[in-house]
C-alpha cells in the first residue's frame, strides 16, 4: 500500500500520541478494550462554547438540530398533474407545476406515489415550506436523462481557467429560492460567472441593518447601535470584514505565531471569501440587546467592522424526502470538467432538509452552497462513482449530515478523474458529519480554510484525495475535530490531523500510517493540536461527539 515515510506531521503526531497516553495513564494498545473518557471531553464540558480545540456544534442542523422535521399537510399529488409512474414520458413539468402550486398556497407537501418517473429537466423546490416526498427511496425513483450543461449551459469558473463549475455547483433537484435561482441561471447563460453566495451574484445585494459592539465567541447576545430594523424571528447575516493585517483570518486559524507568520496576501481565492457571512435567526430584541438562536462562531471585534445585514431572500422550511434520483449512467468526466449529472443541492437555504434520499450514477451527490442550518439525514451516494459525493462550500454553516453512506463504485474510475469524499471549504464552519459509512473517499478539504467542523462516528476506506487551489490558502482553520473514526485501510491522510490542522483534536482513531498522501501542514511552528486515545477502535466515550453535545 506504499512506503511509510517520516514527516513533520508524523513526528508531531507521534509526540502528541505519547503525550496523550501519558496523560491518561496507560499505553495506546491498552485502550483497545473498555471505553474511556478523554481529558478533552472533560475540558469541553467545563467550557463548551469557548474550548480552543473542539467547536460547539450542538445546534447544527435544521431548527437547531431538534431531530424532528416538519410534516406539512399534503396539498398535491404529481399524478394529478399528469406525471406517469412508468417512465414513458417526462414527469418534470408535472412535478414542477405541483411544487409551484404548493408554493402559491403558502406551502405543503407534494407527494410522488411509488413508481419510476422520467425527468428531462431540473426539479426546482423554490418556495418556503414546500416538501417533495416520494413513497420511500426503494419505491419512488426519478430517472434523470439530462445534465446541467444541457439544461442550463456551460458554467465556467469565476476564477478563470477551463474548469466546469458544475463540478461543484447545482443539482438536478435544486432547493433554492426562485429569485436567486433565476439570477444565477441568467448569469450562467450570459457567461457572466456569478458569485454564488448569500448576497447576490456580485456580493452587493445587501444593506446594513445595524453595526454591533464587540463580543466574544460563544456569546448569544449582541449589543447593537440601532435595533429599529431588527425583529424577533428575522434571519440576518452577521458580517465580519478583514483588516489589512488579516487578523480575522488569523483568528479563524486560532491565532498565535503560525497564522501570524503565514503569507495571506497572495491567497487571492481565500481573500475573495471574506467578508465572513454567518446567517442566524434573532430570537429576541430588547432595547439595544439582540439574542441569537446560536452562539457566536467567532469573536466580534471593532477592527472587523461588525454589522448585521440583509441578504438575498433565503429558502426556509423546504425539504425533499423518500426517493431515489438516478442519472443516466455515463462514464465519469475528466477532473473538473463535470457535465452536471448532480444530485440534490441546497443553495441560499436555511432550515431545510433531505431525508431518505439515494442518488445514483451522479457526478456530485449532495451539495450545500451558501446553505446553513440544513439537515441531510439517511442519504446515500451509490453507482458508478462520484467526484464529490458530498460538498459543503461558499460559506455554508451549521449544517448536519447524519446516517450517510458512500458506496464503493460499481465501475472502475477512469484514469483522469478524481475522488474526494465529504468535502468542506470556503470558510464554511460549524458543520457536522455524523454516523457515516464511507466505502470510498476521504475527509476532503478544498482549502479555503474551513474551520470549526466535526466528523464523528464514521467508518472510512480512506482512498480519496483533497483538492483546492494554492491561492485558496490553508486546508484547515482552527477547531477541526475528528472523533471516533475507523479507518479500514490504515491510511493516515486527512484522518489523523494533529500534525496538520491548528488547534484541532483527533480523538479515538485506530492506528494509521502515512502513504500515498499529498497533505502537509500550512502553518509553521506549534499547531496546538491534541491527540487522545490513538490506536483505539470504538473505545472513546462518548462515542459520538455531536450527540454528546446535544445531551449536555
C-alpha positions in Angstrom: 0.0 0.0 0.0 3.0 2.3 -0.2 6.1 3.0 1.8 5.9 4.7 5.2 7.9 7.8 5.5 8.7 10.3 8.3 7.3 13.8 8.0 6.8 16.8 10.2 3.2 15.7 10.7 4.3 12.2 11.6 6.8 13.3 14.1 4.4 15.7 15.7 1.7 13.1 15.7 3.9 10.6 17.5 4.9 13.1 20.1 1.3 14.1 20.7 0.3 10.4 20.9 2.9 9.8 23.6 1.7 12.9 25.5 -1.9 11.8 25.3 -1.1 8.3 26.5 0.9 9.7 29.4 -1.9 12.0 30.4 -4.4 9.1 30.5 -2.1 6.8 32.4 -1.6 3.9 30.0 -0.4 2.7 26.7 -2.1 3.2 23.3 -2.5 -0.6 23.0 -4.2 -0.8 26.4 -7.0 1.5 25.2 -8.4 -1.1 22.7 -10.7 -2.6 25.2 -13.2 -0.9 27.5 -14.4 2.6 26.6 -12.6 5.6 28.1 -13.4 9.2 28.5 -10.7 11.5 27.2 -9.4 14.6 29.0 -10.6 16.7 26.1 -14.2 15.8 26.8 -13.9 16.7 30.5 -12.4 20.1 29.4 -15.1 20.7 26.9 -17.9 20.1 29.4 -16.3 22.8 31.6 -16.2 25.4 28.7 -18.4 24.2 25.8 -18.7 27.5 23.9 -15.0 28.5 24.1 -12.9 25.4 24.0 -9.7 26.0 22.0 -9.8 22.7 20.0 -13.4 21.5 20.0 -16.2 23.6 18.5 -19.7 23.8 20.0 -21.9 22.2 17.3 -24.9 21.0 19.3 -27.2 23.3 17.4 -26.2 22.2 13.9 -29.0 21.2 11.6 -32.5 22.3 10.7 -34.3 24.0 13.5 -31.2 23.9 15.7 -30.9 20.2 15.3 -34.1 19.3 17.2 -34.3 16.0 15.4 -37.9 16.3 14.4 -38.5 17.6 10.9 -41.8 19.3 10.0 -44.5 17.3 8.3 -46.6 19.8 6.2 -50.0 18.6 5.1 -50.3 17.0 1.6 -51.6 19.6 -0.9 -50.7 17.9 -4.2 -50.1 14.6 -5.9 -48.0 14.7 -9.0 -50.2 12.0 -10.7 -53.0 14.6 -10.7 -50.7 16.9 -12.7 -50.1 14.2 -15.4 -46.9 12.5 -14.1 -46.8 8.9 -15.1 -45.1 6.3 -13.0 -44.0 4.1 -15.9 -41.1 6.2 -17.2 -42.8 6.7 -20.6 -42.9 10.5 -20.6 -41.2 13.5 -19.0 -42.6 14.0 -15.5 -40.6 17.1 -14.7 -43.2 19.6 -15.9 -45.9 18.0 -13.8 -43.7 17.8 -10.7 -42.6 21.4 -11.1 -46.2 22.6 -11.6 -47.3 20.8 -8.4 -44.4 22.3 -6.5 -45.1 25.8 -7.8 -48.8 25.4 -6.9 -47.9 24.3 -3.4 -45.7 27.4 -3.0 -48.5 29.6 -4.2 -50.7 28.1 -1.5 -48.2 29.0 1.2 -46.6 25.6 1.4 -47.4 21.9 1.9 -46.3 18.5 0.8 -46.2 17.3 -2.8 -46.3 13.5 -3.0 -44.9 11.3 -5.7 -46.5 7.8 -5.4 -44.5 4.7 -6.0 -43.1 4.2 -9.5 -40.4 5.1 -12.0 -40.6 8.7 -13.3 -38.6 10.1 -16.2 -37.4 13.6 -15.7 -35.9 15.6 -18.6 -35.4 18.8 -16.6 -34.3 20.1 -13.2 -36.7 19.6 -10.3 -36.9 23.0 -8.5 -38.0 23.5 -4.9 -38.2 27.2 -4.8 -40.8 28.3 -2.2 -40.8 28.2 1.6 -42.4 25.4 3.4 -42.8 23.1 0.4 -41.8 19.5 0.7 -41.4 17.0 -2.1 -42.0 13.5 -0.8 -41.8 10.1 -2.5 -43.0 6.8 -1.2 -39.6 5.8 0.0 -36.1 5.6 -1.6 -36.8 2.0 -2.5 -40.2 2.7 -4.1 -40.1 6.1 -5.9 -37.3 6.7 -8.5 -36.7 9.8 -10.6 -34.7 8.9 -13.7 -32.8 11.9 -14.9 -32.0 11.9 -18.6 -30.0 15.2 -19.0 -27.2 17.0 -17.2 -26.9 20.7 -16.1 -24.8 21.6 -19.1 -27.5 20.5 -21.4 -30.3 22.1 -19.4 -28.7 25.5 -18.5 -25.5 25.7 -20.4 -21.7 25.5 -19.8 -20.7 27.0 -16.4 -17.1 28.4 -16.3 -15.3 29.3 -13.1 -15.2 32.9 -11.9 -11.6 32.3 -11.0 -10.6 31.6 -14.6 -9.3 28.5 -16.5 -11.3 25.9 -18.4 -13.0 24.3 -15.4 -16.6 23.5 -15.3 -18.3 24.9 -12.2 -20.9 22.1 -12.5 -18.0 20.1 -10.8 -19.1 21.7 -7.5 -22.4 23.5 -8.1 -26.1 22.9 -8.9 -28.3 19.9 -8.7 -30.9 18.0 -10.7 -33.0 18.5 -7.6 -32.2 22.1 -6.6 -33.5 23.7 -3.5 -33.0 27.5 -4.0 -35.3 30.5 -3.7 -36.9 31.3 -7.0 -35.4 34.8 -7.4 -31.9 33.6 -6.5 -32.1 30.6 -8.9 -33.3 32.9 -11.7 -30.4 35.4 -11.1 -27.9 32.6 -11.0 -29.0 30.8 -14.2 -29.5 34.0 -16.1 -25.9 34.9 -15.3 -24.6 31.5 -16.3 -26.5 31.6 -19.6 -24.9 35.0 -20.3 -21.5 33.6 -19.3 -21.2 36.1 -16.5 -20.0 33.6 -14.0 -21.7 34.6 -10.7 -20.7 34.7 -7.1 -22.9 32.0 -5.6 -23.4 33.3 -2.1 -25.8 34.9 0.3 -25.6 38.5 -1.1 -26.1 38.2 -4.9 -24.1 37.5 -8.0 -21.7 40.2 -7.2 -21.8 40.2 -3.4 -23.7 43.5 -3.5 -27.3 42.7 -2.7 -27.2 43.6 1.0 -27.8 46.6 3.3 -26.6 47.3 6.8 -29.3 46.9 9.4 -27.1 48.0 12.3 -23.5 47.9 13.5 -22.6 46.0 16.6 -20.5 46.3 19.7 -17.6 43.8 20.3 -18.5 40.4 21.7 -16.8 37.0 22.3 -17.1 33.7 20.6 -19.8 31.7 22.4 -21.9 34.7 23.3 -25.6 34.5 22.5 -26.2 38.2 22.6 -25.0 41.3 20.7 -25.3 44.9 21.6 -26.3 46.9 18.6 -26.2 50.5 17.6 -29.7 50.7 16.1 -32.3 48.0 16.9 -35.2 49.6 15.0 -34.9 47.4 11.9 -34.5 44.1 13.9 -37.4 41.9 15.0 -37.8 38.5 16.6 -37.7 35.8 14.0 -35.7 37.7 11.5 -32.9 35.9 9.6 -29.9 38.2 9.3 -26.3 38.0 8.3 -23.5 38.7 10.8 -20.9 40.2 8.5 -17.2 40.4 9.6 -14.7 42.1 7.2 -10.9 41.6 7.5 -8.3 44.3 8.1 -5.1 45.0 6.3 -3.1 42.7 8.6 -5.6 39.8 8.1 -6.3 39.5 11.8 -9.7 38.0 11.1 -8.2 35.2 9.1 -5.5 34.7 11.8 -8.4 34.4 14.3 -10.1 31.8 12.2 -6.9 29.8 12.3 -6.6 30.0 16.0 -4.1 32.9 16.3 -0.6 32.6 17.5 2.8 32.6 15.8 1.9 30.2 12.9 -1.0 32.2 11.5 0.8 35.4 12.1 3.8 34.2 10.1 1.6 32.9 7.3 1.5 34.8 4.0 -2.1 35.8 3.4 -1.9 38.5 0.7 -1.2 36.2 -2.3 -4.1 33.8 -1.4 -6.5 35.6 -3.6 -9.2 32.9 -3.8 -9.2 32.8 0.0 -9.5 36.5 0.4 -12.4 36.6 -2.0 -14.4 34.6 0.5 -14.1 37.5 3.0 -16.2 39.1 4.5 -17.2 36.2 6.5 -21.0 36.0 6.4 -22.9 33.9 9.0 -26.7 33.6 8.8 -28.6 33.5 12.1 -32.1 34.0 13.3 -32.9 36.5 16.0 -34.8 35.1 19.0 -35.4 38.4 20.8 -34.8 42.1 20.7 -34.8 44.1 24.0 -33.7 47.7 23.7 -30.2 47.5 22.2 -29.6 43.8 23.0 -30.2 41.2 20.4 -30.3 37.5 21.3 -29.4 34.9 18.6 -30.5 31.3 18.2 -26.9 30.1 18.1 -23.7 31.1 19.9 -21.4 33.4 18.0 -18.9 31.4 15.9 -16.1 33.9 16.3 -15.1 36.9 18.3 -16.7 40.2 17.1 -14.1 42.9 17.1 -14.3 46.6 16.2 -11.5 46.3 13.7 -13.6 43.9 11.6 -16.4 46.4 11.1 -19.0 44.0 12.5 -22.6 44.5 11.4 -25.9 42.8 10.9 -27.0 43.0 7.3 -29.7 41.9 4.9 -29.2 39.1 2.4 -31.0 37.6 -0.7 -34.2 36.0 0.4 -33.4 32.6 1.7 -35.4 29.4 1.2 -36.7 28.2 4.5 -38.8 25.2 5.7 -38.4 23.2 2.5 -37.4 19.6 2.0 -37.1 16.6 -0.2 -37.8 13.1 1.1 -38.1 9.4 0.4 -37.0 9.0 -3.2 -34.1 7.9 -5.4 -32.6 10.1 -8.1 -30.9 8.1 -10.7 -28.9 9.8 -13.5 -28.1 8.2 -16.9 -25.0 6.0 -16.4 -22.3 7.8 -18.2 -18.5 7.5 -17.6 -17.2 9.9 -15.0 -15.9 13.1 -16.7 -12.3 14.2 -16.5 -11.4 16.1 -13.4 -13.1 19.5 -13.1 -14.9 19.0 -16.4 -18.2 17.5 -15.0 -21.2 18.0 -17.1 -23.5 18.2 -14.1 -25.2 14.9 -13.5 -25.6 16.2 -10.0 -27.9 15.0 -7.2 -29.5 17.3 -4.6 -28.2 20.8 -3.9 -29.3 23.3 -1.3 -28.4 27.0 -2.1 -29.2 30.1 -0.1 -31.3 27.7 2.1 -31.9 27.8 5.8 -33.8 25.3 8.0 -34.2 22.9 5.0 -33.6 19.2 4.8 -33.2 16.0 2.8 -34.3 12.6 4.4 -34.2 9.1 2.9 -32.6 10.1 -0.4 -30.4 8.0 -2.6 -28.5 9.4 -5.6 -27.1 7.0 -8.2 -24.6 7.5 -11.1 -24.0 11.2 -10.3 -21.0 13.5 -10.8 -21.7 15.1 -7.5 -24.0 13.8 -4.9 -25.3 16.2 -2.2 -24.4 19.9 -2.2 -24.5 22.7 0.4 -23.7 26.0 -1.3 -24.2 29.1 0.9 -26.6 26.9 2.8 -26.9 26.9 6.6 -28.9 25.2 9.3 -29.8 22.3 7.0 -30.1 18.6 7.8 -29.2 15.7 5.4 -30.4 12.5 7.0 -30.3 8.9 5.8 -28.7 9.9 2.5 -26.7 7.6 0.2 -24.4 8.0 -2.8 -24.1 4.9 -5.0 -23.5 3.8 -8.5 -20.6 4.4 -10.9 -18.6 6.8 -8.7 -18.8 10.5 -7.9 -16.3 13.4 -8.0 -17.7 15.0 -4.8 -20.1 12.6 -3.1 -20.8 15.4 -0.6 -19.8 19.1 -0.9 -20.1 21.9 1.5 -18.8 25.3 0.3 -19.2 29.0 -0.3 -19.9 30.0 3.3 -22.1 27.1 4.5 -22.5 26.9 8.2 -24.2 24.9 11.0 -25.3 22.0 8.7 -25.8 18.4 9.9 -25.2 15.3 7.7 -26.1 12.2 9.6 -26.6 8.5 8.9 -25.0 8.9 5.5 -23.3 6.3 3.2 -20.9 6.4 0.2 -20.9 3.0 -1.6 -18.0 1.6 -3.4 -18.2 2.5 -7.1 -19.7 -0.1 -9.4 -17.4 0.6 -12.3 -13.6 1.4 -12.3 -12.7 5.0 -12.2 -11.3 6.5 -15.5 -7.7 7.4 -15.1 -8.2 11.2 -15.5 -10.9 11.5 -12.8 -10.7 12.4 -9.1 -12.4 11.2 -5.9 -12.9 13.4 -2.9 -15.5 12.4 -0.3 -17.1 14.5 2.4 -15.9 18.0 1.3 -15.8 21.3 3.2 -14.2 24.5 2.0 -14.7 28.3 1.6 -14.7 29.5 5.2 -17.6 27.0 5.9 -17.9 26.4 9.7 -19.7 24.5 12.4 -20.8 21.7 10.1 -21.2 18.1 11.3 -20.9 14.7 9.6 -22.1 12.0 12.0 -22.7 8.3 11.8 -21.3 7.6 8.3 -20.1 4.6 6.3 -17.7 5.5 3.5 -16.6 2.6 1.3 -14.5 5.1 -0.6 -13.4 8.8 -0.4 -11.8 10.9 2.2 -12.3 13.7 4.7 -11.8 16.3 2.0 -10.9 20.0 2.4 -10.5 22.1 -0.8 -8.6 24.7 1.2 -10.4 28.0 1.6 -9.7 27.5 5.3 -12.9 25.9 6.6 -12.9 25.9 10.4 -14.7 24.5 13.5 -16.2 21.5 11.8 -16.7 18.0 13.3 -16.6 14.5 11.8 -17.7 11.8 14.3 -18.5 8.1 14.4 -17.5 7.3 10.8 -16.0 4.3 9.2 -14.0 5.1 6.1 -11.9 3.3 3.5 -9.6 6.3 3.0 -8.8 6.2 -0.7 -9.6 9.7 -1.9 -7.5 12.9 -2.1 -8.1 16.5 -1.2 -8.4 19.3 -3.8 -8.1 23.0 -3.8 -6.1 25.8 -5.5 -2.9 27.1 -3.8 -4.5 30.5 -3.9 -7.3 29.2 -1.7 -5.0 29.1 1.3 -4.9 26.7 4.2 -6.6 23.3 4.3 -7.8 23.9 7.8 -8.5 26.6 10.3 -8.9 26.1 14.0 -11.2 23.7 15.9 -11.5 20.8 13.5 -12.4 17.7 15.4 -12.2 14.0 14.2 -13.8 11.9 16.9 -14.2 8.1 16.8 -13.0 7.5 13.3 -12.4 3.9 12.0 -10.0 3.9 9.0 -10.2 0.5 7.4 -7.2 0.8 5.2 -5.0 2.4 7.8 -4.2 5.5 5.7 -3.5 8.5 7.9 -4.0 11.3 5.4 -6.7 13.8 6.4 -7.9 11.5 9.2 -5.2 11.9 11.9 -4.8 15.7 11.8 -2.9 16.6 14.9 0.2 17.3 12.8 -1.8 19.1 10.1 -4.6 21.3 11.5 -4.1 24.1 14.0 -5.9 24.0 17.4 -7.5 20.7 16.3 -8.5 17.4 18.0 -8.1 13.8 16.9 -9.7 11.5 19.4 -10.4 7.8 19.2 -8.8 6.7 15.9 -7.3 3.4 15.1 -3.6 3.1 14.3 -2.9 4.6 10.9 0.3 5.3 8.8 1.3 7.6 6.1 1.3 6.5 2.5 0.2 7.9 -0.9 -0.5 11.4 0.6 -0.3 15.0 -0.5 -1.4 16.8 2.6 1.2 18.9 4.5 0.8 21.5 7.3 0.2 25.0 6.2 1.3 26.8 9.3 4.9 26.8 10.8 5.7 26.1 14.4 3.5 24.6 17.1 0.0 23.7 15.9 -1.5 23.4 19.4 -3.3 20.3 18.3 -4.5 17.4 20.5 -4.5 13.7 20.1 -6.1 11.3 22.5 -7.0 7.6 22.5 -4.9 7.0 19.5 -4.7 3.3 18.4 -8.2 2.5 19.6 -11.4 1.4 17.8 -14.8 2.5 19.3 -13.1 3.0 22.7 -13.8 6.7 23.2 -16.7 7.7 25.4 -18.8 9.5 24.4 -18.9 7.6 21.1 -20.5 10.4 19.1 -19.3 13.9 19.8 -22.3 15.7 18.2 -24.9 13.6 20.1 -23.0 14.0 23.3 -23.0 17.8 22.9 -26.8 17.6 22.2 -27.2 15.7 25.5 -25.3 18.2 27.6 
